[in-house]
Amino acid sequence: MAQAGRERWIALLMVLPSIILIAVFVYGFIGWTGVVSVSQWDGIEPNYSWAGLDNYKQLFGDDSIAGKRFSIDLWNTLFFTVFFLLLCVAGGLLLAILLDQKIKGEAIFRTIYLFPMAISFVVTGVVWQWIFAPGTANRPRGVNALLEIVGLDALRWKWYTDTGSIGPFHVALIPVIIAAAWQLIGYTMAMYLAGLRSIPEELREAARVDGATEIGIYRHIILPILSPITLSALIFLGHISLKIFDLIYTMTGKGPGFVTDVPGIFMFETTFQGNHYAQGATISMIMFLMIALIIIPYLILSLRREVEL
């Protein structure tokens, strides 16, 4: 018993520095941000006077410029998240299925698909900014220059500088979504490929003997088995899309008329360029709550599964 107790104390002492650092620099700063968000700190000098929920009401009201901008940001985040997830999940699954056919040069293709994950979002943003740069009518750039070369001038587009919209959806988000999906589609491909390789071949053979088609096998057997992987991918990619900043900031910024603006850019400009610390902290807390709404239910579900096992 004494030996077991000593080992527990040693284990606790080993992890104690990490616990303290996480408590201070993660949860401590989250709490401090929450305090600032309900204060009147508006300027260089700290001001912790109580403001209540006034900062939150301002962001969710349409009476102020900040409220109008934040409303646009939320719509942009919604559409970016939906189409980003669709591209990554559907594209990753398709690539995984193709690689699962035991094709020649599979290792090369896996490397090509996974390579974008080794690049930072900043680099991705700069590269895709060059690719989708619209140029001018007389001197097109990027994709528009390619379209001119192949004789498809009619398809030239303003890309991320386009201020048009379909309802509340700004079409300028399309290049941003493509760039983000390009970087992370390899992640879902790797997850799905690992899941496909773990399915026994005997299960597929048994389904074929029973008369199932290949489409039927994927629809009724393989995809249901891969559903936990799909959920994990949605959670991981969803939390990235809700807090995305660096890719959009380097690629397009907030765009003309906030067409590519997101809460992360709004928070950065408000806090570190405008010195409106209370409002910036409020935006940060709203982003934190949006991410928590995705992560916490997933963590609870995972813990319940572990307990059941």
Number of C-alpha atoms within 10 A of each C-alpha: 6 7 7 9 10 11 12 12 10 12 11 12 12 11 10 12 11 11 12 11 12 13 13 13 10 12 12 13 13 17 13 12 20 17 16 24 28 21 24 20 22 17 13 10 9 13 14 15 11 14 15 13 12 16 20 19 11 18 21 16 14 14 10 12 12 17 18 15 19 24 18 22 21 16 16 21 21 16 17 26 20 13 16 24 24 14 18 26 25 15 18 24 24 16 21 23 16 13 19 15 9 9 10 9 9 14 11 10 14 17 11 11 20 20 14 20 15 9 11 12 22 15 15 21 22 16 15 21 22 14 18 23 22 22 16 11 9 6 10 18 18 15 19 25 21 15 17 16 10 8 10 12 14 9 10 16 17 16 20 24 20 18 16 13 12 7 7 12 17 21 20 22 26 17 20 24 21 16 23 24 23 20 20 23 25 26 22 27 26 18 18 26 22 15 18 20 11 9 14 9 10 9 12 17 13 11 16 14 9 9 11 15 12 11 10 13 17 16 12 12 15 17 17 12 15 19 13 12 17 19 13 14 19 19 18 16 21 20 19 13 21 21 18 20 21 17 21 27 21 18 26 24 20 19 18 14 12 18 25 30 26 29 26 22 20 22 23 19 15 19 20 11 10 15 17 18 27 28 28 26 26 25 25 23 19 16 18 15 12 14 18 13 11 16 15 11 12 15 11 11 11 12 12 11 10 9 8 7 6
